[in-house]
């Protein structure tokens, strides 16, 4: 299996530069900085991988469009990338996707198909077959991983003294790209994945040394809706090669982290994006300058109000 390389990530950075924000590092306290990917135009890091993947589709295939399946943020990302690059997009989302994310995806001009939580990949495959479209998976694709890896390039450039980087884990595309970039540039920097305890399949895999599968309904228990997917063989290969550890946090710790991020940095994080800060606040982690990747800010207003109230 070919892993993504630093050269792939540098190429992705050049391809996506006109369409993404080089997000700043914001001080949380004396040792922690957050990387607020919620400041991207779609409110999440997924824009990086989607733009990179769509930009590499051959011109003769673009008229047939793209298909994606997603729990929400990848849906928005592909819809946004398809809009700016002039392609039709059809997106399949599970029926537990927050309405906020469904509405935002439709607002970018994409067709949205809502299905059961175990049916999104099969429905996407049907659409690809019907339309001759290109499938853009949310994480199981080298171009998507390379796009997400540009976050690692930015962190290393903006905080050369960084010692630890905390990254949310779901399907594994984000941590695969970040870890590849960081370990290629700074092998001594620790890259630690963070998961909800209620969707801790990657932590179980890391402990076992091989992929451990959890039922989709079990993973759906967490309120961190963007962290309900499971790694693929491709992303697991990157995690196994480059990631130093995977830790877990509770639902209450995640909610408190959303609150702390808002109060200390004036940034709105969705629950999925807050898990690295939850780990920083509640787990014994290596000392030294630390960056938490706040992966997105697309949180339902009522949920945010309940957390901040």
C-alpha positions as CSV (number, residue, x, y, z in Angstrom):
1,X,0.0,0.0,0.0
2,X,1.4,3.4,-1.0
3,X,1.3,6.0,1.7
4,X,1.0,9.7,1.1
5,X,4.3,11.5,1.0
6,X,5.5,14.9,2.0
7,X,5.8,15.8,-1.6
8,X,2.1,14.9,-2.1
9,X,1.3,17.3,0.7
10,X,3.4,20.1,-0.7
11,X,1.7,19.6,-4.1
12,X,-1.7,19.8,-2.3
13,X,-0.8,23.0,-0.6
14,X,-0.1,24.6,-3.9
15,X,-3.3,23.3,-5.4
16,X,-5.6,24.5,-2.6
17,X,-3.9,27.8,-1.7
18,X,-6.4,30.0,-3.7
19,X,-9.4,28.4,-2.0
20,X,-8.5,27.8,1.7
21,X,-7.5,29.9,4.7
22,X,-4.1,29.5,6.3
23,X,-5.7,29.5,9.7
24,X,-3.7,31.1,12.6
25,X,-2.6,29.6,15.9
26,X,-4.6,31.2,18.7
27,X,-3.3,31.1,22.3
28,X,-5.5,29.1,24.7
29,X,-3.1,29.3,27.6
30,X,0.7,29.4,28.2
31,X,1.3,25.9,26.7
32,X,-1.6,25.4,24.3
33,X,-2.5,26.9,20.9
34,X,-5.5,26.0,18.9
35,X,-5.6,25.7,15.1
36,X,-9.1,26.9,14.4
37,X,-10.1,25.2,11.2
38,X,-13.6,26.4,11.9
39,X,-12.5,29.6,10.2
40,X,-12.5,27.9,6.8
41,X,-15.3,29.2,4.5
42,X,-17.3,26.0,5.1
43,X,-16.5,26.0,8.8
44,X,-14.3,22.9,8.9
45,X,-10.9,21.5,7.7
46,X,-12.6,19.2,5.2
47,X,-12.4,21.9,2.6
48,X,-8.7,21.2,2.2
49,X,-9.0,17.6,1.1
50,X,-12.1,18.1,-1.0
51,X,-10.5,21.0,-3.0
52,X,-7.4,19.0,-3.6
53,X,-9.2,15.9,-4.7
54,X,-11.6,17.7,-7.0
55,X,-8.8,19.8,-8.5
56,X,-7.2,16.6,-9.7
57,X,-10.2,15.2,-11.6
58,X,-9.4,15.2,-15.4
59,X,-11.3,17.9,-17.3
60,X,-13.1,15.3,-19.5
61,X,-14.7,13.8,-16.4
62,X,-15.8,17.0,-14.7
63,X,-19.1,17.4,-16.5
64,X,-20.4,14.1,-15.0
65,X,-19.8,15.5,-11.5
66,X,-18.9,14.1,-8.2
67,X,-20.5,12.0,-5.5
68,X,-19.7,12.0,-1.8
69,X,-21.0,10.4,1.4
70,X,-20.5,12.2,4.7
71,X,-21.7,12.8,8.2
72,X,-21.8,16.5,7.4
73,X,-18.6,18.5,7.0
74,X,-17.2,16.5,4.0
75,X,-20.6,17.0,2.4
76,X,-20.3,20.8,2.7
77,X,-16.6,20.6,1.6
78,X,-17.4,18.7,-1.6
79,X,-20.4,20.9,-2.4
80,X,-18.2,24.0,-1.9
81,X,-15.3,22.6,-4.0
82,X,-17.7,21.5,-6.8
83,X,-19.3,25.0,-6.9
84,X,-16.0,26.8,-7.2
85,X,-14.6,24.4,-9.7
86,X,-17.8,24.2,-11.8
87,X,-18.9,20.6,-11.2
88,X,-22.3,19.1,-10.2
89,X,-22.3,17.3,-6.9
90,X,-24.6,14.7,-5.3
91,X,-24.1,14.1,-1.6
92,X,-25.4,11.2,0.6
93,X,-25.7,11.8,4.3
94,X,-27.0,9.6,7.2
95,X,-30.3,10.6,8.8
96,X,-28.5,11.5,12.1
97,X,-26.6,14.4,10.3
98,X,-27.3,17.8,11.9
99,X,-29.8,19.8,9.9
100,X,-27.4,22.7,10.0
101,X,-24.9,20.8,7.9
102,X,-27.6,19.4,5.5
103,X,-28.9,23.0,4.8
104,X,-25.3,24.3,4.3
105,X,-24.6,21.6,1.8
106,X,-27.7,22.4,-0.2
107,X,-26.9,26.1,-0.1
108,X,-23.7,25.4,-2.1
109,X,-25.9,23.9,-4.9
110,X,-25.5,20.1,-4.2
111,X,-28.2,17.5,-4.3
112,X,-28.5,15.9,-0.9
113,X,-29.8,12.3,-0.3
114,X,-30.6,11.4,3.3
115,X,-30.4,7.7,4.1
116,X,-30.0,5.3,7.1
117,X,-26.7,5.4,8.9
118,X,-25.5,2.1,7.4
119,X,-26.6,3.0,3.8
120,X,-24.6,6.0,2.8
121,X,-21.8,4.2,1.1
122,X,-24.1,1.9,-0.9
123,X,-26.3,4.7,-2.0
124,X,-23.3,6.7,-3.1
125,X,-22.0,3.7,-5.1
126,X,-25.4,3.6,-6.9
127,X,-25.2,7.3,-7.8
128,X,-21.7,6.8,-9.2
129,X,-22.9,4.0,-11.3
130,X,-26.0,5.8,-12.5
131,X,-24.2,9.0,-13.4
132,X,-20.7,8.0,-14.3
133,X,-19.6,10.5,-11.6
134,X,-16.3,10.5,-9.6
135,X,-16.5,9.3,-6.0
136,X,-14.8,11.6,-3.4
137,X,-14.8,9.6,-0.1
138,X,-14.4,11.6,3.1
139,X,-11.1,10.1,4.1
140,X,-10.2,6.9,2.2
141,X,-8.4,8.7,-0.7
142,X,-4.7,9.8,-1.0
143,X,-5.7,13.2,-2.5
144,X,-8.0,13.8,0.5
145,X,-5.4,12.8,3.0
146,X,-2.7,15.0,1.3
147,X,-5.1,18.0,1.4
148,X,-5.7,17.5,5.1
149,X,-1.9,17.2,5.6
150,X,-1.5,20.8,4.7
151,X,-2.6,21.6,8.3
152,X,0.6,19.9,9.5
153,X,2.7,22.0,7.2
154,X,1.2,25.2,8.6
155,X,1.6,24.2,12.2
156,X,5.3,23.4,11.7
157,X,5.9,26.7,9.9
158,X,3.9,28.8,12.4
159,X,5.2,27.2,15.7
160,X,8.7,25.7,15.0
161,X,9.0,24.8,18.7
162,X,5.8,22.7,18.8
163,X,6.3,19.5,20.9
164,X,2.9,17.8,20.6
165,X,-0.1,18.0,18.2
166,X,-3.5,16.8,19.2
167,X,-5.8,15.8,16.4
168,X,-9.5,14.5,16.3
169,X,-9.9,11.0,14.9
170,X,-12.8,9.6,13.0
171,X,-12.2,8.0,9.6
172,X,-8.6,9.0,10.0
173,X,-8.0,11.3,7.0
174,X,-7.1,14.3,9.1
175,X,-4.7,12.6,11.4
176,X,-3.2,10.6,8.6
177,X,-2.3,13.8,6.6
178,X,-1.2,15.8,9.7
179,X,1.0,13.0,11.0
180,X,2.6,12.3,7.7
181,X,3.5,16.0,7.2
182,X,4.7,16.5,10.8
183,X,6.7,13.3,11.1
184,X,8.4,14.0,7.8
185,X,9.4,17.5,8.8
186,X,9.9,17.1,12.6
187,X,10.2,13.4,13.6
188,X,10.5,14.3,17.3
189,X,7.1,16.0,17.5
190,X,4.5,13.8,19.1
191,X,1.2,13.4,17.2
192,X,-1.6,12.2,19.4
193,X,-5.1,11.3,18.2
194,X,-8.2,12.0,20.3
195,X,-11.5,10.2,20.2
196,X,-14.8,10.1,22.2
197,X,-15.0,7.2,24.6
198,X,-18.3,6.2,22.9
199,X,-16.6,5.9,19.5
200,X,-13.1,4.7,20.5
201,X,-12.5,2.2,17.7
202,X,-9.2,3.7,16.7
203,X,-8.0,3.7,20.3
204,X,-8.9,0.1,20.5
205,X,-7.1,-0.6,17.2
206,X,-4.0,1.3,18.4
207,X,-3.9,-0.8,21.6
208,X,-4.3,-4.0,19.6
209,X,-1.9,-3.1,16.9
210,X,-4.5,-3.9,14.2
211,X,-7.9,-2.7,13.1
212,X,-10.7,-3.3,15.5
213,X,-14.2,-2.7,14.2
214,X,-17.1,-1.2,16.2
215,X,-20.7,-1.4,15.1
216,X,-22.0,1.8,13.5
217,X,-24.8,2.1,15.9
218,X,-22.3,2.0,18.8
219,X,-20.2,4.7,17.3
220,X,-23.3,6.8,16.7
221,X,-23.8,7.1,20.5
222,X,-21.4,10.1,20.8
223,X,-22.7,13.6,20.4
224,X,-19.5,14.4,18.4
225,X,-21.3,13.7,15.2
226,X,-18.2,14.2,13.0
227,X,-16.4,11.4,14.8
228,X,-18.7,8.5,14.1
229,X,-16.8,7.0,11.2
230,X,-14.1,4.3,11.3
231,X,-10.6,4.2,9.7
232,X,-10.1,2.5,6.4
233,X,-7.2,0.2,5.6
234,X,-5.4,3.2,4.0
235,X,-5.9,5.6,6.9
236,X,-5.0,2.9,9.5
237,X,-1.8,2.3,7.6
238,X,-0.8,6.0,8.1
239,X,-2.0,6.0,11.7
240,X,0.0,2.8,12.5
241,X,3.1,4.3,10.8
242,X,3.1,7.8,12.1
243,X,0.9,8.4,15.2
244,X,2.4,8.2,18.7
245,X,-0.8,7.5,20.7
246,X,-4.6,7.7,20.7
247,X,-6.5,8.9,23.8
248,X,-10.2,9.1,24.6
249,X,-12.4,11.7,26.3
250,X,-15.9,11.6,27.8
251,X,-19.0,13.4,26.5
252,X,-19.0,15.8,29.5
253,X,-15.3,16.6,28.9
254,X,-16.1,17.4,25.3
255,X,-19.0,19.7,26.2
256,X,-16.8,21.5,28.7
257,X,-14.1,21.9,26.1
258,X,-16.5,23.6,23.7
259,X,-17.3,26.1,26.5
260,X,-13.6,26.6,27.4
261,X,-12.6,27.2,23.7
262,X,-15.4,29.8,23.4
263,X,-14.5,31.6,26.6
264,X,-10.7,31.6,26.2
265,X,-10.4,32.2,22.4
266,X,-13.8,33.6,21.3
267,X,-13.9,30.7,18.8
268,X,-17.0,28.5,18.3
269,X,-16.1,24.8,18.1
270,X,-18.4,21.9,17.3
271,X,-18.2,19.0,19.7
272,X,-16.1,17.0,17.3
273,X,-13.6,19.8,17.0
274,X,-13.3,20.2,20.8
275,X,-12.0,16.7,21.6
276,X,-8.3,17.6,21.4
277,X,-8.8,20.5,23.9
278,X,-10.8,18.1,26.1
279,X,-7.8,15.8,26.1
280,X,-5.4,18.6,26.9
281,X,-7.6,19.7,29.9
282,X,-8.2,16.2,31.3
283,X,-5.4,13.8,30.4
284,X,-1.8,13.5,31.3
285,X,0.0,14.5,28.1
286,X,3.7,15.3,27.2
287,X,5.0,18.7,28.4
288,X,5.9,21.4,26.0
289,X,4.3,23.6,23.4
290,X,1.1,21.9,22.2
291,X,-1.3,22.6,19.3
292,X,-4.9,21.3,19.3
293,X,-6.5,21.1,15.9
294,X,-10.1,22.4,16.3
295,X,-11.4,20.7,13.2
296,X,-14.7,22.5,12.8
297,X,-17.3,24.9,14.1
298,X,-20.6,23.7,12.5
299,X,-22.6,23.2,15.7
300,X,-26.4,23.4,16.0
301,X,-27.3,26.7,17.7
302,X,-29.5,25.0,20.3
303,X,-26.7,22.6,21.3
304,X,-24.3,25.5,21.6
305,X,-26.7,27.4,23.7
306,X,-27.2,24.4,26.0
307,X,-23.5,24.1,26.4
308,X,-22.7,27.8,27.0
309,X,-25.8,28.4,29.2
